Amino acid sequence: MPSKMTRNKQIETVRKEILYLIEKRLSPIAMRVRYTSIPLESKMKWKPTVLLIANYSSGKSTYINELVGTKVQQTGQAPTDDDFTVLTSAEKPPTVEGTIEVTEEREGKVLFYDPEFPFEDLQRHGDKLASHFRFKKVAGASILENIALIDTPGMIDAVTEYDRGYDYQETIKDLAQLSDLVLIFFDPHKAGTIRESYTSLRETIPQATFEDRVVFIMNRIDECNHLEDLIRVYGTLCWNLSQMTGRKDIPRILMTYSKSALEDPRLEEDKPFLQYLSNQRNELYQLIETTTRHRLDHLVSFIEYHAARVGKITEIFQGIRKRRNYRTIRWSLSGLLATLIAGSLIGIYIDVTTAFGSSSETAAVATGLATAAALYGVWNIFVYRVILQSYHNREIEKIKTGKPQGSALEQEIWVSIQSTVIEALENGYPRESLSNLRKEQQQCQELKVDAAQRLREAIRHID
């Protein structure tokens, strides 16, 4: 059986190849067509990430402390921490061998402006969010060697961003897009009744990530006094989730509890059902631990997702460029013909009249050509630009009022890029030649199909 080191080397080799394709082939096109303002690879080059979201007082911070192996987050029954906290491994070992300790803490602004981290896009939320962002390096925690954890403020009944000082939902959306696994915690006392929970599960999370990366967890089930209580609160959470997510099917919910509950000597007598749910605690840990492997699949999905959308934008721009080129030729020829006719009429008029005395035929022709050239210049400078701008405005209006066509996937792609295309057109795009747009679309197609298939095959062969 191959060693863990060999397996990690295989994973790293495939990861580097994927990032190379994103950085060198996909990202330049995406930035040229204004699909993104920052390089796509900046969001994916860091280590695998797990995002943890919960109602306040759902035991999330306690779970993180148990997962890491020491108290890195504050815990309590009321909201105790309104910061986003990024937890990762430290480069140096702990000061005392065999212990786990926080060796470094940094503020949000450092994270937002340090190219080592994938949080550059969060700058747009301003200094208010930066003041609620923290970064901790933990030495000696094995779980953090290959992954990072992002803890979030507990969800509350906030109504607007002014309740927090920043846009909580947009921040969660950005972080979910960066993450390979999103864990959403609930507890028996507040089974999904918080306003921010509803918005996050109904709108924010579905827009930011794929359904298979979201795991629902009912935590603190050791606080249920009897099996009947557990069944009741589990059913309540199932009902609330079906209402919040808008799904007819009930998503799977893992159940877990604090390991300190296992130390209760009356456990087997008072709450025997807990011992039958230890497999779910283990399954949750395995999900987190295997995030590194799943990261490769997510990176390939990242290529497929963005290549499809960037490719669609180049396809739309091709159509606009084709129509524009056709109209440019037609308008140019029409203008040329009209000005030549006008120039000819003026030349004939000069030739058959005595307005200029004994004008020669050569002078009449020269005057007619000069007039035609002047009129054509006026056409190109003024009339053509007005016609071109009018056409461009009609193209923008067509995109704004256009309805998605085709399969469900094609409709989804259209909806996701519509505003991007409109913004690009309003800024004067497309400026690239038709041949370049064709090459870019072909490149996106190759990334989405050929490269993605080859990479998935390589992932399957990782031992």
N, C-alpha and C positions, 0 to 999 in steps of 0.2 A: 504494500500500500504506500503511495507517495507520501512524503512527509508534509507537515503543515507548511514548512518553508517553501517547498516546491510548489504547492498549491497557491500560496500567496504570491509567488513569483509569476505564475500563470495569470492570476487575476490582475496583477499590476501590468503585465505586458499587454493584455487586452484593453485595460483601462487607458493606457497611454495611446494606443492606436485609435481608440474612440475619440479621445480628446484632441488628437491630431486632426482627425477628420472634421471635428466641429470647428476647431480654431482656424485651419488652413482652407477648408473648402466651403463650409456652411456659413460660418459667421461673417466673412467678408461680403457675401451676397446679401445676407440678412441686413447688414448695416447699409449697404448701398441702396437697397429698396426701402429703407426707413422702417423695416420691420422691428428693429430694436435700436436703441441709442447706445447700448454698451455691448461689448463682445459677448456672445452667447456662452462661451466657455468660462467666463468669469463666474457664472452661477454654478458650474458643475465641476470645477477643478479641485475643490476641496474634498475632504474625506466624507464618507457616507454620514447622513444626518438623520436623527430621529427627533421629531417635533412632538411635544407633549402638551395637550390642551385639556382644560377641565373647568368645571364650575369651581368657585372658591370652596375651600374646605372639603375637597374630594379625596384627599390623601395622596395627591400627585407628588407633592414635595417629599412626603414620607417615602413613597415608592422610589423616587430618585435617589434618596439617601441610602436606601437599602440596596439599590442596584449598583451604586458607586462603591458602597462599602464604608462610608463615613458621612457625617453630617455636613453637607455642602449647601443645603438650602434650609431656610427657616420654615418651621411648621407651626400650625395652630388651627383653631376652630374658626376664627374669623379671618378675613383677608389679611395676610401678613406681609406679602411681597408684591409690589406692583411693577416689578421689573421683568424684562425678558433677560434670561441668563443663558449664555452659551457655555457649555461644559466640554472640555476636551483634555487630552493627556498633556502632561508636562514633558519637556525634553529631558530634564534632569530627574534622577531618582529622589525619593523622599529623604529627608534629613536623617530619619531613623529607619533602618532597613526593616521591611516587613509591614510598615505602616502606610496609611493612605492620608494624604494631606493636600490642601489647597496651597499651591506655591506661588501663584500670581493672579492678580485681579486687575482688569483693565476696564476703562469706561467705553461707552458706546461710540463716541466720535473716533476713537482709535480704530475700532472695528470697521466703521463705515469708510474710512479713507486708507486702510491698509490693503494693498492688492493681494496679500496672502489669503484674505478671507473673501467669501462670496457675498458680502453685504453692501456692496457699493450702491446698488439700486435703492437701498433704504434711505440714502441721503435725501431723496425727494420728500420724505416725511418731516424733515426739519430737525432743529435742535431739541424740540420737546420730546420726540421719540428717543433721540440720542441720550438724553438724560435718564431714560428708563431702560437703557440697555447695559448689560454687564457681561463680562467675559472672565471665566475662571479656568485656570490650568490646574489639573489635579494629578499629583504624582502617586504612582502605586496602584491605580485603579485599572484592573485588567480590561474591564468592559469598555473603557475609553481609549484603548490602544488603537483601535481601528475605526471607531465611530465617534461622532459628537452628539451630544444631547442639547436640545434647546427647550428650556423651561419657559413657560409663559404665565402672565398674570391670570389669576382665576377669573373666569367670566362672571359678570355681574349684570344687574338690570340697568345698564347704561343705555341711554336713549340716543345720544349723539356723541360725536368725537370730543365735544367740549367737556363731557363728563370725565374724560381721562386726560385731555390736553393734546391728544393725537388721534389719528384714525385707526382704531384697534382692528377693525375688520380688514382694512387694506394691508396692515402690517402682517396679520395672520395669513392673508392670501399670499403675500410675497414669501413668507417663511415656508408655507406649505409647498410652494413651487420649488423651493430649494431642497426639500426634504424627501427622503426615500421611504420613510415610514411616519405616519401620523397617528398617534395614540390619543384617543379621546376618553377621558375618565369621567365617570359619574359615581355617585355614592347613594346608598339606600335612602338618604334623607332628602336629596334634591335630584330626583331622577329626570333631569332635563327640563326644568321649569324656568330657567333663567333666560331673559330676553336675548342676551348675546349668544347663548347656546343656539337658540332658534335661528338667528341670522347666520351664524357660523356654519351650521349643518345644512341649512336650506339653500344658502346662496354662496357663501365664501369658499368653503372647502370644495364643493363640487366644481367650481370654476377654476380652482387652483391645481388640483391634482386628480389622479385616477382613483377610482373606487377601490381597487384592490390594494391600495397603499394605506387605506384608512381602517383602523381597528378600534372597535368600541369596547370599552372595559367598564364593568361594574366593580368598583373597588370597595374596600372596607366591609365586605360581606360578613366578616366576623362579628360585626355589630348587630347582625340579625339574631334575635334571641332564639328563634326556632326555625325549622325548615319551612314551616308555613309562612313565616315572615319573609324568608328569602324568596319563595315562590311568588308572593304577592308583589314585592318591590321589583322583582325581575319582570313580571308581567306588566307592571306600570311603566317601567323603562322601555320595554318593547313597544307598548302603545305610544308612548311619547315620541320615540324615535321614528315610528311610522308616520306620525303627524309632522314631525320636524323635517324629515328627509323627503317627504312626499312620495315615498315608495310603498307599493302595496305589499311587497315581500318584506319580512322582518330581517334586518341585518343580523349577522351572528354577533353575539356579545360574550366576550371572555369574562370570567369572574375570578377575582383575586382578593387577596387580603394580606395584611401585614404579617411578616414572619414572627413578630413578637406574639401574635395570637397563638402560635404553636407552642409557646412556652407556658401557656396556661395549664396548670395541672388538672383542671376540670374540663379540658377540651373534649375528651372522648365522651364524657358524661353529658355535658351541656350542649355541645355543638358538634355532634359526630359527623354532620354533613361536610364539614370543612376538609376532612381527610380525603374525601372522595373528589375534591376539586383541586387537589394539588397538581394534577396533570395540567390544568388550565394555567396555573402559575408558571409551570415549566414551559408550556407552549408559548406563553407570552415572552418569557426570557429567550427562548430559541428564536422567536421572530426578531427580537432586537439584535441578538448575537449574529444572525445570518444576514443582517442588513448589508454587510460588505459584499456578499455574493449577489444579492438582489440588485445592488447598485449597478452592476454591469447591465442587467436587463433594463433597468431604468434609463441608463445612458443611451442604450440602443433605441428605446422608446422615445427618448428625447430627440434623437436624430430623426426618427420617422415622423414624429409630431411636427417639429419645426420645418423639416425639409418639405413636408406636404404643404404647409402654409406659405413658406417662402416661394416654393414652386408655383403655387396658385397665384401669388402676387405677380410673379414674372409672367405668367400666362395672361393675366388681365392686362398688364402693361404692354405685352406683345400685341394684343388686340387693339389697344388704344393707339400704339405706335403705328400699326399697319393702317388703321383708318386715318390717322393723322398724315402719314406719308402719302396715302392715296389722295387725300384732299389737298395736300400741299402741291402735289403735281398738277391736280386738276385746277386749283385756284391759280397756280403760277402760269399754267398754259392759258387759262381764261384771261388773266391779267395781261399776259403778253399779247394775245390775239386782240384784245380790246384796245390796248395802247397802240399796236401796229395799225389797226384800222383807223384810230383817231389820228395818228401821225400821217397816214396815207391821205386821209381826207384833207388835212391841213396842207400837205404838199401839193395835192391836186388843186386845191383852192388857190394857193400861191402861184401855181404854174399857169392857171387859166385867167387870172386877174392881173390887173396892173397895180395892185396895192404896193408893190415894191419896185415899181418902174419896169424896166426891161430885165426882169429876173430870168436867169437861165434855168434850164431844166435841172442842172446839177445842184444849183442853189435850192431849188424847190425840194429835191430829194433829201438834201442834207438837213434842211429845216424840218422836214417831216420826220426824219430819223431822230433828230435831236429832241423834237417834241415828244416822240414816242418813248425815248429813253427817259426823259424827264417825268412823263406820266407814269412810266413803269416804276421809277424810283419812288414816286409818291404812293403808288399802289403798294409797294413792298413795305414802305416805312409806316404808312398809316392804315390804309384799307385792309391789307392782308393781316396786320396785327390785330385789328378789331375783329375780323372774321375768325382768326385763329383763337383768340381769347373767348369769343362766343362759343366756338366748338368745344373748347376745353371746359367751359362752364357747363355745357350740356352733358359732357362725359361725367363730370362730377355729380350732376343731378341724377344721371342714370344709375350711378353706383349707390347714391343715397336712397333712391326709391326702388332699387332692384330687389327682387325676391329670390331667396335661395332656391336653387333647382337641383335636380338629381337625387342621389341616394342620401340617406340620413347623414353619412359621413361628409359628403360634399356640402350639404347644408350647414353642418356644424363648422366646417372649415370657412365657409363664406361668412358666417356670422362672426367668427373670431377675427377675421382680417378686414372686414368692411370698413371699420373706423380707421384702420391703418392706411388702407388704400386711399380713402377720402383725404386724410391728412397729407399724404404724399402728393396727391394731385393738386391740392390747394397750395402746395409749396413748389409747384412747377414740374413735378415728375410726371412721366418718365423722361429722363434726359439721355439715357443710354440708347445706343443703336439697336436696331431690330436683331441684328446678328448676335450681339452680346446677350440680349435678353433670351434668345433661343439657347445659347450655350449655357446660360445660368439655369434655365428651366431643365435642360437635359442633365446638368450636374446635380440638381436637386432630386431629380427622378432616380438617378444612379445611386445617390446616397440613401434614398428612401427604400429602394428595392434591393439592388445588388449588394451594396455595402452592408446594409442592415441584415440581410440574409446570411452573408458570410460571417459577420460578427456573432450572430446568434448561434451559428454552427460552432464557432470557436468556443463560445461560452458553454455549450453542451458538452464539449470535450474536456472541460476543466475537471480534473479528478476531485 
